[in-house]
Amino acid sequence: MIIDRRHFNLSEQCVIEKLLIKTPFKYEAIFQNEACFLYVKEGESTLKSPTENINIYSSESVLLKCGNYFADLIQHSKSQYCEIYAIHLHSNILKKLYKDEIPGFIKSDTKKHFAQKMERQGIIIHFIESLDFYFQNPTLVNDDLLKLKIKELILLLLQTNNAENILSLFSHLFTPRQASLKEIIQAHLFSNPTVSELATLSGRSLSAFKREFEMYFKDTPANYMKEQKLLKAHDLLISTDFSISEICYEVGFNDTSHFTKLFKQKYHVAPSEYRKSKVLTK
């Protein structure tokens, strides 16, 4: 749950916020007409975009374009809390900031990333420290300062090791797209999302997602994903030395007994026995 939230608004829109969250916690975020820069000061998160699964650790950050996302904030023994900073890059505010001089990175590009992770970098850490100062002294903050901080972030991102990918991501800021069903399923097939979460990531209602899915894959989402997981498990049993439990979690099942039951229903033999039979035939 969210324990504390502090934020600054510009043109009646939240542009910078600081969140303290008690873990574990799953958070759904929908960015319709904005990009969002997220920095994890403390804690760990797994972020699901329409086409990526990204692990973000302390002092790492990620830049998200327009789209739907889920963040799983993970609890660790060291801390039960996750501290996150978010800078919202609203398209209407950016257009006002740059007026008739839309920066060069806002241009057509063939790449279609939804999210771009940035490893721990000193210039980003210092930028976050400067934000923390203003959260401690909110009376110093005004519209002009917020505009400068947004421009500062963009300039800093373009000086990181990820500059090329950042350029590509920014190029689509004003042209949000809807990921195809195939892209979404390929990205999340083995990460164990619910059908409802997949629908949200696709930008569709649950009923529309199920209807389009069945038209495309000729199967229900739940059954198709189960079958694909079992097929991958089948391949891993033959091609790797992973234990049964390792294979179970690798393909996206949460319980080994349930996995064994489903595998036996499909292949008429338990996973361990199937592996032994294949070893004997070599």
Number of C-alpha atoms within 10 A of each C-alpha: 12 14 10 11 12 12 16 19 14 14 9 7 12 15 21 22 18 21 17 17 19 18 20 16 16 14 12 14 13 14 17 13 17 20 25 20 21 21 26 22 19 16 22 25 24 16 20 24 26 29 23 18 16 16 16 23 17 17 20 20 25 20 22 26 29 25 25 23 25 22 20 17 22 18 17 13 5 7 12 14 22 25 18 22 22 21 21 22 25 20 16 12 18 16 14 12 15 11 10 8 9 13 13 9 17 16 15 12 13 8 11 15 18 25 27 18 19 21 16 16 13 11 14 20 15 11 14 18 13 12 17 14 11 14 18 9 10 13 8 10 13 12 12 9 12 17 16 11 18 18 15 12 17 14 12 13 19 15 13 16 12 14 15 13 16 23 17 21 24 24 21 23 22 19 13 17 15 14 17 11 20 12 13 19 20 12 16 20 17 18 15 17 14 12 16 15 18 27 21 21 25 25 19 15 14 15 11 12 20 20 14 14 19 14 11 12 12 10 14 17 18 11 10 16 19 20 14 14 23 22 14 15 23 17 12 20 19 14 10 9 11 13 11 18 15 14 24 24 17 18 21 20 20 13 11 15 12 12 25 18 14 18 22 15 11 12 12 11 16 16 22 12 11 17 18 12 12 11 10 7 6 5
